Amino acid sequence: MTQAVDPVVAADPTAPVLSARRRGGGLLAVVPPVLVGVAGLVAWELVVKVGRVAPYVLPAPSAIGEEFWATREVVWRTGLASGENALIGLLVGAVVGLLAAMVAARFRFLGEVSIPVAAAAGALPIIALAPILNNMFESTSNVPRRLVVAIVVFFPVFVNALRGLREVDPIHRDLMASYAARGWTVTRLVRLPAALPFVFTGLRQASSLAVIAAVVAEYFGGLQNGLGSRITSAAANTAYPRAWAFVVGACVLGLVFYLAALLLERLVMPWRRV
Amino acid sequence: MTAVALAGVTKVFNAGRADEVTALTGVDLTVGRGEFVSLIGPSGCGKSTLLRLVADLIQPTAGTVTVAGKPAKQARIDQEYGIAFQQAGLFDWRTVQRNVELPLELRGSSKAERRARAREMLDLVGLAEFAGHYPAQLSGGMQQRVAIARALAVHPPLLLMDEPFGALDEMTRERLQDELLRICARFGTSAVFVTHSIPEAVYLSDRVVVMSARPGRITEIVPVDLGERGEATRQSAGFFTGITKVRRALRGGPVPAEAQA
């Protein structure tokens, strides 16, 4: 079992990550997923070519690849625009989510009330709010998109962080009591660091969601500077391989965000790499 | 002055509810300065509860707990004791050194002082070269030694330990017992030590407090006089006599079936 998501961490975010041993020697672990990916692409190409699938149903990966290369500058530029929206929304949503979780963890009543409220907010099809938010701002504004991203990001960060902040090891609680430490001292020294693995689980989920939200929010009009708006306009012009090329761009952007979150996790929690 | 004094201590959990439990009743106990006292008894006899009362992690339903001549709460606030549990309870995100520094940090010691003291304590438990490691990199026994170093970091006059060696293998256990005695002798530290191992209680203690369950109370206090402990002590006649005495005291309780646990 070698995959991008460490199965142990996914199952239990507090479990220590014993990288060297479990990952079976770095590069070697990358080979199986790459092989599967390549095989998938070859199969796709064959199905399209042999089966004479119409390009508007499904273009061949080679056609998408060509188009991607031809439009790489536009993909890069629009990717940056969408990425900027996703990043700003992600930062705002994550900071607000974390602060809200800290407040909710501090006051029992708030914590109990906030979980169902947050769950309801999480169940809201936030993307559906995009057209409404669009109307609240000027048509040239990036704010509604960033707002959508921030709202989408808030939920996983808040819920995971709150869970982590509330789960304090009883021994740590006793120890801090024996040191006569209270309130924010305990939050700073024990709750927050202990919650970090949970926070990062939330952030990893949020990082991919942020890109999806940023791209999809562009489907509802407004500025035409992002990947999402290019996908809709290419599809409307029946330029399917080009639409797919932007989809690939969005996929890469999502991966970049996910890997950045993963990297940050490693940097912030060096004790989990031991 | 006595290190710990309990007078008429009773602890009732969930008082007035259907699941009311009398964990301790009518406990009187004094621990002298520099004295090592073990609490032993079947599970449910309230030995951990007694320790937690001394630590002021819980408060008695009746009676008084005095530590270092002051009420238990004041003693806790003044960090008059260090405490260690069965699980080391180290903070994963802090290096060994910074784990030991934590109680000093909360006391407001200067950085240099913290560093020096943590070094000293890690030297004492033989882990100086692991100062920069994270707890996950250490074995269970090493983690427990760090926990002891942390408990000792503020040079507390009293050490409270709740089965600190319970999860360790026999060899590590014996080595840590010797280490603990050496440390207590060096600083004149008093100790209250909860265990369910009869040999451990006898080897470590000046007095073994034998308790029984339902309701938890002290049934007998067995004095042990083995003098200077060493490798030979574990083979000595006095050691075995002590073990027999404690075992008999445990059997004498109303729940003999569990006394061997």
Chai-1 contact restraints between the chains, C-beta under 6 A:
chainA,res_idxA,chainB,res_idxB,connection_type,confidence,min_distance_angstrom,max_distance_angstrom,comment,restraint_id
A,P16,B,A136,contact,1.0,0.0,6.0,A-B,restraint_1
A,I171,B,F85,contact,1.0,0.0,6.0,A-B,restraint_2
A,I171,B,Q87,contact,1.0,0.0,6.0,A-B,restraint_3
A,I171,B,G89,contact,1.0,0.0,6.0,A-B,restraint_4
A,D174,B,L57,contact,1.0,0.0,6.0,A-B,restraint_5
A,L175,B,G89,contact,1.0,0.0,6.0,A-B,restraint_6
A,A177,B,L57,contact,1.0,0.0,6.0,A-B,restraint_7
A,S178,B,A55,contact,1.0,0.0,6.0,A-B,restraint_8
A,S178,B,I83,contact,1.0,0.0,6.0,A-B,restraint_9
A,Y179,B,P103,contact,1.0,0.0,6.0,A-B,restraint_10
A,Y179,B,L106,contact,1.0,0.0,6.0,A-B,restraint_11
A,A180,B,R76,contact,1.0,0.0,6.0,A-B,restraint_12
A,A180,B,I77,contact,1.0,0.0,6.0,A-B,restraint_13
A,A181,B,L106,contact,1.0,0.0,6.0,A-B,restraint_14
A,P193,B,W93,contact,1.0,0.0,6.0,A-B,restraint_15
A,W271,B,D92,contact,1.0,0.0,6.0,A-B,restraint_16
A,W271,B,W93,contact,1.0,0.0,6.0,A-B,restraint_17
A,W271,B,Y134,contact,1.0,0.0,6.0,A-B,restraint_18
A,V274,B,Y134,contact,1.0,0.0,6.0,A-B,restraint_19
A,V274,B,A136,contact,1.0,0.0,6.0,A-B,restraint_20
A,V274,B,Q137,contact,1.0,0.0,6.0,A-B,restraint_21
